[in-house]
Amino acid sequence: METLRTFQDIEVKLVGAIAQPYEVAVASARTCYSGKGIVYPADVSSNEKMVALRDKIASSTMDAGHLTTRQHAHFVFALSGVSRQFIWSFLHSHPFYNSEQVSQRYVKVKPGNFLMPPLEGRAQQIYSETIAAQTEDYENLIKILKRPISEEYYDRFKSRKKYADKWDPSVDKRCFEVARYVLGVGTTAYLYHTVSALTLLRYAKLCDLFETPDEQKYVVRKMLDCVKAIDPLFEKEIPETLPLEKTVEFEVLTKFKDRSLPQKEAFIREFDEQLNGKTSKLINYTHGAEELLASATRTSLGRLSSELTDEQALQLLLDPKNNPILADTLNSGTVDKLSQLFHHVHFTFQKKISHTADSQDQRHRAVLASRPVLIGHYSGKPDYITPYGIEHCPEALELYTRSMERSFKAVNQLLDLGVKEEFAYYLLPNSLSIRMISTGDLQGYQHKWKMRSCYNAQEEIFRATIDEITQVRELFPRIAQHLKAPCYLRQRAGITPYCPEGDRYCGLPVWKYEIDQYQRKSV
């Protein structure tokens, strides 16, 4: 077992930034009231009088909550050695960022790429032994899954079997995707992470939240140090941290700190029963959605109902044959006037997927979810998702079940030793069940459903997507008629090739399928 990474091994580097973020914020604020044109950053510090005015404007706009001036400056950070739990619970728990993160689906996890929190004695031993066992289980699952996934892959791509040396890496990646479920959420990652000055200031304010506060504080402090190194004036903007004990979550969870494990189990049982066997269940939506969209289309175009019927309006808006922007890989609909009518229609789902699937699902930032504070959900019992590839391989399933029991047992042992939840939870497996309520408008969902109904999408998100589209179709068949994979939309819009994935083409003519024919195995 290689040496595990500690907080001190986390690297934070600023690789791109807007110069003079503090003065850019002030200059943009002054421009709003300038009768002489643009006020430039150099102007706001040109003399002693201007410096005093600069600081006064910065302070007053911050105190009054006029914050858009802090969105002009952005910072591009290269982060290495941070845990996936930290990324899920903090960096990606809001919509105001951009990240490009190493994939556990396509890149094999190396031994030693796990975070070691500050533990001692027996706790450190349990932690290290569990990480070693998870790594061994991961390696063994890759070996066990190679045969069934290879057979499945070459059964679909028969011509590729002759060139196995070329295509075996594609099989390996599918093995990585399934095997990663046994790894702990304390597995480390590296990524580019870009935020505005405003978001970074919010990080500074709320870096003491639940889940990974020590790691959060360490990383945020390093990020702030990087920015202050290029602009010492930024120090003036940094707020005092809001202590955890002053948050709503802390108040509620402290009030119910003696809540028994059976009560948590009862919540889990009630939530799962409400799903009625679905991965994602529609629980609320915009009533009269089709009529609303038709009316909004007529309003946008200035047309009478006698000139543009509901049916004609919906076909104009929702059919890629008429509205090819729906098939556009650049998602230009975000600035197209007609496509923005999708914002009027909303859907809310009750959903349960694994931690690793949700880490990918949350990247759809136009669809927001109320993700759990794990301390309020953790019951001490194994609570996890099993992927298809493991369910249908008895040897893999036996190993997987043992791995789950061992990981959850280790978390409980650490908690019994008095280890802080944030450290013990690093051992929770990627397969951990995450329960949430998710809401978005039709524009956010149209993009998400387009991408995630593709047969290359992550397995759980694919199944949730089919669940969601199917339920929407039952209520609003005209809206759902064209909610399908990218290849269908491109075929309907007359764009070739139908599949935009190149060598990653799934091998099936999905553009011919109805949504109830969308079925997936491991590949």
C-alpha positions in Angstrom: 0.0 0.0 0.0 1.5 3.3 -1.1 1.5 6.3 1.3 -1.8 8.1 1.3 -2.1 11.8 0.6 -2.7 14.2 3.5 -4.2 17.7 3.5 -0.6 19.1 3.2 -0.3 17.2 -0.1 -3.2 19.1 -1.7 -1.9 21.4 -4.4 -3.7 24.6 -5.3 -2.3 26.7 -8.2 -3.8 29.8 -9.9 -3.2 29.2 -13.6 -5.4 32.0 -15.0 -6.9 35.2 -13.7 -8.4 38.6 -14.5 -5.8 41.1 -13.5 -6.7 43.6 -10.7 -10.0 42.0 -9.6 -10.5 44.5 -6.8 -10.1 47.5 -9.1 -12.1 45.9 -11.9 -15.0 45.6 -9.5 -14.8 49.2 -8.5 -14.3 50.5 -12.0 -17.3 48.6 -13.3 -19.4 50.0 -10.4 -18.3 53.6 -11.2 -19.1 53.0 -14.9 -22.7 52.5 -14.0 -22.9 56.2 -12.9 -20.4 57.7 -15.3 -21.5 60.4 -17.7 -18.0 60.4 -19.3 -17.9 56.8 -20.6 -16.0 53.8 -19.3 -14.1 54.1 -16.1 -11.0 51.9 -16.3 -9.2 50.0 -13.5 -6.2 52.3 -13.7 -8.5 55.3 -13.2 -9.7 54.2 -9.8 -6.3 54.3 -8.1 -4.8 57.3 -10.1 -4.2 59.4 -7.0 -4.8 59.5 -3.2 -8.3 61.0 -3.6 -9.3 58.3 -6.1 -7.9 55.5 -3.8 -10.1 56.8 -0.9 -13.1 56.9 -3.2 -12.2 53.4 -4.6 -12.2 51.8 -1.1 -15.4 53.6 -0.2 -17.2 52.3 -3.3 -15.9 48.8 -2.7 -17.1 48.8 0.9 -20.5 50.3 0.2 -21.4 48.1 -2.7 -20.4 45.0 -0.7 -22.4 46.1 2.3 -25.4 46.9 0.2 -25.3 43.6 -1.7 -24.5 45.1 -5.1 -22.4 42.1 -6.0 -22.5 41.7 -9.8 -19.3 43.9 -10.0 -17.5 40.9 -8.4 -18.5 38.6 -11.3 -16.3 40.2 -13.9 -13.1 38.8 -12.4 -12.6 35.0 -12.7 -9.9 32.7 -11.4 -8.8 29.4 -12.9 -7.4 27.0 -10.3 -5.6 23.7 -10.8 -6.4 21.5 -7.9 -4.7 18.3 -7.1 -5.1 15.8 -4.3 -8.6 16.9 -3.2 -11.2 14.2 -2.2 -14.2 13.4 -4.3 -16.3 13.9 -1.2 -15.1 17.5 -1.0 -15.8 18.1 -4.7 -19.3 16.6 -4.4 -20.3 18.3 -1.1 -18.6 21.7 -1.7 -17.1 22.7 -5.0 -19.9 21.3 -7.1 -22.8 21.9 -4.7 -23.9 25.1 -6.5 -24.3 26.3 -10.1 -21.7 29.1 -10.2 -18.5 27.3 -11.3 -16.9 25.4 -14.1 -14.8 22.3 -13.7 -12.9 19.7 -15.8 -12.2 16.8 -13.5 -10.3 13.5 -14.0 -12.8 10.8 -14.7 -13.0 7.6 -12.7 -15.0 6.2 -15.6 -12.2 6.4 -18.1 -9.0 6.7 -16.0 -7.9 3.9 -13.7 -7.4 4.9 -10.1 -3.9 4.3 -8.9 -3.0 3.0 -5.4 -2.2 5.7 -3.0 -4.6 8.2 -4.5 -6.7 8.5 -1.3 -6.9 11.2 1.3 -5.6 10.4 4.8 -7.2 12.7 7.4 -5.3 13.4 10.7 -5.9 10.1 12.5 -3.9 8.2 15.1 -3.5 4.7 16.6 -6.3 2.2 16.0 -8.3 4.7 13.9 -5.5 5.2 11.5 -5.0 1.5 11.2 -8.6 0.8 10.5 -8.7 3.6 7.9 -5.5 2.5 6.1 -6.6 -1.2 6.1 -10.0 -0.3 4.7 -8.4 1.8 1.9 -6.1 -1.1 1.0 -9.1 -3.5 1.0 -11.1 -1.2 -1.3 -8.2 -0.9 -3.7 -7.8 -4.6 -3.8 -11.5 -5.1 -4.4 -11.4 -2.5 -7.2 -8.5 -4.3 -8.9 -10.2 -7.7 -8.5 -13.5 -6.5 -9.9 -11.7 -5.1 -13.0 -10.3 -8.6 -13.6 -13.6 -10.4 -12.9 -15.7 -8.0 -15.1 -13.3 -8.1 -18.0 -14.8 -11.3 -19.5 -18.5 -10.6 -19.3 -18.1 -7.0 -20.3 -15.8 -8.0 -23.2 -18.3 -10.5 -24.4 -21.1 -8.0 -24.3 -19.0 -5.4 -26.1 -17.8 -7.6 -28.9 -21.3 -9.0 -29.3 -22.5 -5.5 -30.1 -19.4 -4.6 -32.2 -18.7 -7.9 -34.0 -16.3 -6.4 -36.5 -14.1 -4.9 -33.7 -13.3 -8.4 -32.3 -10.8 -8.8 -35.1 -9.0 -5.8 -33.9 -9.2 -6.5 -30.1 -5.8 -4.8 -29.5 -7.2 -1.5 -30.6 -10.6 -1.8 -28.9 -9.7 -3.6 -25.6 -9.0 -0.2 -23.9 -12.6 0.7 -24.5 -13.6 -2.5 -22.7 -11.2 -1.7 -19.9 -12.8 1.7 -19.4 -16.2 0.1 -18.9 -14.7 -2.2 -16.3 -13.3 0.9 -14.5 -16.7 2.5 -14.6 -18.3 -0.4 -12.8 -15.5 -1.3 -10.4 -15.1 2.2 -9.1 -18.3 1.7 -7.0 -16.2 0.0 -4.3 -13.8 2.9 -3.9 -14.2 5.3 -1.0 -15.3 8.9 -1.6 -12.0 9.9 0.0 -10.4 8.9 -3.3 -8.5 12.0 -4.6 -8.9 13.8 -7.9 -7.3 16.6 -9.9 -9.2 19.2 -11.8 -9.5 22.6 -13.3 -11.9 24.7 -11.3 -13.0 28.2 -12.4 -15.0 30.6 -10.2 -15.7 34.3 -10.2 -14.5 36.6 -7.4 -18.0 36.6 -6.0 -18.1 32.8 -5.7 -14.6 32.7 -4.2 -15.8 35.2 -1.5 -18.8 33.0 -0.8 -16.4 30.1 -0.4 -14.5 32.1 2.2 -17.7 32.9 4.0 -19.0 29.3 4.1 -15.9 27.2 4.2 -16.9 25.7 7.6 -19.9 23.8 6.4 -20.8 20.1 7.1 -19.2 17.1 5.4 -15.5 18.1 4.9 -14.9 21.4 6.8 -11.1 20.8 7.5 -10.4 20.1 3.8 -12.7 22.9 2.7 -10.9 25.4 5.0 -7.5 24.3 3.8 -8.3 24.5 0.1 -10.2 27.8 0.3 -7.4 29.4 2.3 -4.9 28.3 -0.4 -7.2 29.7 -3.1 -7.4 33.0 -1.4 -3.7 33.1 -0.9 -3.2 32.6 -4.6 -5.4 35.5 -5.5 -3.9 37.8 -2.9 -0.5 37.0 -4.4 -1.6 38.7 -7.7 -3.7 41.4 -6.1 -3.1 42.2 -2.4 -6.1 44.5 -2.5 -8.3 41.4 -2.6 -7.7 41.0 1.1 -10.1 43.9 1.7 -13.0 41.9 0.3 -12.6 38.7 2.2 -15.4 38.2 4.7 -15.3 36.6 8.1 -16.1 32.9 8.0 -19.7 32.1 9.1 -19.2 29.5 11.9 -20.8 26.1 11.4 -22.8 26.6 14.6 -24.6 29.6 13.1 -26.0 27.7 10.1 -29.5 26.3 9.8 -28.2 22.8 9.2 -26.2 22.8 12.5 -29.2 24.1 14.5 -31.5 21.5 13.1 -29.1 18.6 13.3 -28.0 19.5 16.8 -31.5 19.7 18.0 -32.1 16.2 16.7 -28.6 14.9 17.6 -30.1 12.1 19.7 -32.3 11.0 16.9 -32.0 7.2 16.9 -30.6 5.1 14.0 -34.1 3.4 13.7 -35.6 6.8 13.0 -33.0 7.3 10.2 -33.8 3.9 8.9 -37.5 4.7 8.9 -36.9 7.9 6.8 -34.9 5.9 4.3 -37.6 3.2 4.1 -40.3 5.9 3.7 -38.4 7.7 0.9 -37.6 4.5 -1.0 -41.2 3.3 -0.8 -42.4 6.6 -2.2 -40.3 6.0 -5.3 -42.5 3.0 -6.2 -39.6 1.2 -7.8 -38.4 4.1 -9.9 -34.9 5.7 -9.8 -36.5 9.1 -10.3 -40.2 9.8 -9.6 -42.1 12.9 -10.9 -43.7 14.6 -7.9 -44.5 18.1 -9.2 -44.8 19.9 -12.5 -46.2 22.9 -14.3 -49.8 22.3 -14.9 -51.1 23.0 -18.4 -47.5 23.0 -19.6 -48.3 22.4 -23.2 -50.9 25.1 -23.4 -48.5 27.5 -21.6 -45.7 26.8 -24.1 -48.1 27.3 -27.0 -49.3 30.6 -25.6 -45.8 31.8 -24.8 -44.8 31.0 -28.4 -47.6 33.0 -29.8 -46.8 35.9 -27.5 -43.2 35.9 -28.5 -44.0 35.9 -32.2 -47.0 38.2 -31.9 -49.5 35.7 -33.4 -53.2 35.1 -32.8 -54.4 31.7 -31.8 -56.3 31.6 -35.1 -53.0 32.1 -36.9 -50.9 29.7 -34.8 -52.8 26.8 -33.1 -51.4 25.1 -30.0 -50.3 22.1 -32.1 -48.6 24.3 -34.6 -46.8 26.3 -31.9 -45.6 23.2 -30.1 -44.3 21.6 -33.3 -42.6 24.8 -34.2 -40.9 25.0 -30.8 -40.2 21.3 -29.9 -39.6 19.5 -33.2 -35.9 19.6 -34.3 -37.1 19.5 -37.9 -38.5 23.0 -37.3 -36.1 24.1 -34.5 -32.7 22.6 -35.3 -31.2 24.5 -32.4 -32.5 21.6 -30.3 -29.8 19.4 -31.9 -27.0 21.9 -31.7 -24.0 20.6 -29.7 -23.1 24.2 -28.7 -26.5 24.5 -26.9 -27.2 27.8 -28.6 -30.8 27.6 -27.3 -29.6 29.3 -24.1 -29.5 32.6 -26.0 -32.2 31.9 -28.6 -35.5 33.8 -27.8 -37.9 30.9 -28.7 -35.8 28.2 -26.9 -35.9 30.4 -23.8 -39.6 29.8 -23.6 -38.7 26.4 -22.1 -38.0 28.3 -18.8 -41.7 28.6 -18.2 -42.2 24.9 -17.6 -40.8 23.1 -14.5 -40.5 19.6 -13.3 -39.6 18.2 -9.8 -38.4 14.6 -9.2 -37.8 12.5 -6.1 -34.6 10.7 -6.8 -32.1 8.1 -5.5 -28.8 7.3 -7.1 -25.3 6.5 -6.0 -22.7 9.1 -4.8 -20.6 8.5 -7.8 -23.5 8.9 -10.2 -24.7 12.0 -8.5 -21.2 13.5 -8.7 -21.7 13.4 -12.4 -25.4 14.3 -12.4 -24.8 17.5 -10.4 -22.7 18.9 -13.2 -26.1 19.7 -14.9 -26.2 23.0 -13.0 -29.5 24.2 -14.6 -31.2 21.3 -12.7 -30.8 21.9 -9.0 -31.2 19.4 -6.2 -31.5 19.4 -2.4 -28.6 17.1 -1.8 -28.4 15.6 1.8 -26.2 16.5 4.7 -25.0 12.9 5.2 -25.0 13.0 8.9 -28.7 13.3 8.8 -29.1 10.3 6.5 -26.4 7.9 7.7 -28.0 5.0 9.6 -24.9 2.8 10.1 -26.2 0.1 7.9 -25.0 -0.7 4.4 -27.0 1.5 2.1 -25.7 1.4 -1.5 -26.5 1.0 -5.2 -25.4 -2.0 -7.2 -24.6 -1.4 -10.9 -26.0 -3.7 -13.6 -22.6 -5.2 -14.5 -22.2 -6.4 -11.0 -25.8 -7.5 -10.4 -25.5 -9.9 -13.4 -22.1 -11.4 -12.5 -22.4 -13.7 -9.5 -18.6 -13.7 -8.8 -18.5 -9.9 -8.9 -21.7 -9.6 -6.8 -20.2 -11.8 -4.1 -17.0 -9.8 -3.9 -19.0 -6.5 -4.1 -21.3 -7.4 -1.2 -18.4 -8.3 1.0 -16.7 -5.0 0.1 -19.8 -3.0 1.0 -20.2 -4.7 4.4 -16.5 -4.1 5.2 -16.5 -0.4 4.2 -19.6 0.4 6.2 -18.3 -1.6 9.2 -15.1 0.4 9.1 -17.0 3.7 9.1 -19.0 2.6 12.2 -15.8 1.5 13.9 -14.3 4.9 13.4 -17.4 6.7 14.7 -17.4 4.4 17.8 -13.8 5.5 18.4 -14.9 9.1 18.4 -13.5 10.0 15.0 -15.2 13.0 13.5 -17.9 12.2 10.9 -16.1 14.2 8.2 -13.1 11.9 8.5 -15.0 8.6 8.9 -17.2 9.4 5.9 -14.2 9.4 3.5 -14.4 5.6 3.7 -18.0 5.5 2.5 -18.0 3.8 -0.9 -18.9 5.5 -4.2 -21.9 3.3 -4.2 -23.5 5.1 -1.2 -27.2 5.9 -1.9 -27.9 9.6 -2.2 -31.6 10.7 -1.8 -32.7 14.1 -3.0 -35.4 16.3 -4.6 -34.4 17.7 -8.0 -36.0 20.6 -9.8 -35.4 22.3 -13.2 -37.1 24.0 -16.1 -37.6 22.4 -19.5 -34.6 24.1 -21.0 -32.3 22.6 -18.3 -33.9 19.2 -18.6 -34.1 19.2 -22.4 -30.3 19.5 -22.5 -29.8 17.0 -19.7 -32.2 14.4 -21.1 -30.6 14.8 -24.6 -27.1 14.1 -23.2 -28.1 11.4 -20.7 -30.4 9.4 -22.9 -27.3 8.7 -25.0 -26.2 5.1 -24.6 -22.7 6.3 -23.6 -24.2 8.1 -20.6 -23.4 6.9 -17.0 -25.6 3.9 -16.4 -27.6 5.1 -13.4 -28.2 8.6 -14.9 -29.3 7.0 -18.1 -31.9 4.9 -16.2 -33.1 7.9 -14.2 -33.4 9.9 -17.5 -35.6 7.2 -19.1 -37.7 7.2 -15.9 -38.1 10.9 -16.1 -38.9 11.2 -19.8 -41.4 8.4 -19.6 -43.3 10.1 -16.8 -43.3 13.4 -18.6 -44.6 11.7 -21.8 -47.6 10.2 -19.8 -48.7 13.8 -18.8 -47.4 15.8 -21.8 -47.0 13.6 -24.9 -46.5 16.6 -27.2 -43.6 18.0 -25.1 -42.0 14.6 -24.7 -42.4 13.5 -28.4 -38.9 14.7 -29.2 -37.1 14.2 -25.9 -34.6 11.6 -27.1 -30.9 11.0 -27.6 -28.7 13.3 -29.6 -28.6 11.0 -32.6 -32.4 11.2 -32.9 -32.4 15.0 -32.7 -29.6 15.3 -35.3 -31.4 12.8 -37.6 -34.6 14.8 -37.3 -32.8 18.1 -37.9 -31.0 16.6 -41.0 -27.5 16.8 -39.4 -25.0 14.0 -40.3 -23.5 11.9 -39.0 -26.4 11.2 -36.7 -24.1 10.1 -33.8 -21.8 12.9 -32.7 -19.6 10.6 -30.6 -17.2 9.4 -33.3 -15.3 6.2 -32.1 -17.5 6.3 -29.0 -20.6 5.4 -31.1 -22.7 2.9 -29.1 -23.2 0.6 -32.2 -27.0 0.8 -32.2 -29.4 2.8 -34.4 -30.9 4.6 -31.3 -32.3 7.3 -33.6 -34.9 4.8 -34.7 -36.0 3.9 -31.1 -39.0 5.1 -29.2 -38.2 6.0 -25.6 -39.7 2.8 -24.2 -37.3 0.9 -26.4 -34.2 2.5 -24.7 -32.6 -0.4 -22.8 -29.0 -0.7 -21.5 -26.7 -3.3 -20.2 -23.1 -2.6 -19.1 -21.9 -1.2 -22.4 
